Amino acid sequence: MKLLNIGFGNMVNADRIIGIVSPDSAPIKRLVQDAREKGALIDASYGRRTQAVLIMDSDHVILSGIPLESLTGRANEETEEKRK
């Protein structure tokens, strides 16, 4: 199990991430709202502006205050290490 640091001391299982997306589009905003309503939203942004949304295979949605580019870079590093 590889853990991905999503900021502020929070980690998620990198193997269970389906996608990391920007929070700006209307479909993602609806996805976040739907997850909030059904209790599947995890807000790991610590009150900061949400800069990335992680979609998990368990139907959970995680909000992160770390920029999207940083998270995808970290995820790519995990993938490269896994291939070695």
N, C-alpha and C positions, 0 to 999 in steps of 0.2 A: 504494500500500500504506500503510495507516494502522496505526501501532503503538500498542498499548494498554499502559500502564505497569501491571504487576501487582505492583509493590512491590519494594523492595530492589535497584533497578537492572535489573530484569528486564522485558522487553518481549515481547509476542506480536502476531502479525498479527491485527488486529481483524476483518478480512474472513473469517477462517477459524474464528471462534468460533461454535459452534452454540448453546451455552448457558452461563450462569453460575449455579450452583446452590449451595445450602447443603449442607454436608457432614454434616448431622445425621441424615438419614433412612437407614433400612436399605438401600433400593435404591441410594442413592449410595455408601454404604459398600461394598456388594458391587461396584459399578462400579469404585471405586478399587482394591479388592483384586484384581479381575480384570485391571485395567490393570497393576498391580504385577507380577502373575504372568507376564504376557506381555511385559513390558519396555516398556510404552507409558506409564508414569507418569513425570511430571516434577514433582519436589518443589521448588517455588520459595518455600517458606514459611520457609526459613532456620532451621529448628528451632523456630519458633514454632507456636502452635496453628493448625491449618488453619481458615480462616474462609470460604473460598470455593473451589469446584471449577469449573474451566473445562473444558468438553467441546469438543474441536476436531473439525473435519471429517476429520482424518487418523487418527481413532480414538485420539489421544493424550488423556490426562487430565492436567491441570495443577493442582497444589495451590498456593494462595496464602494468605499470612498476613494479607492486607489484607481488611477487612470487606466482605461481599457488597454492601452498600449503596454503598460507595465505588467498587467496581469497576463496578457497574451505572451509577452516575452518570458515571464516566469514559467508559464505553462509549456512553452516551447523548449525551455531549458530542461524541464522535467522529462519531456518526450525524448530529447536527445540523450539524456543520461540513461533512460530506459533502454534505448537501442544499443548502447555499448555493452 
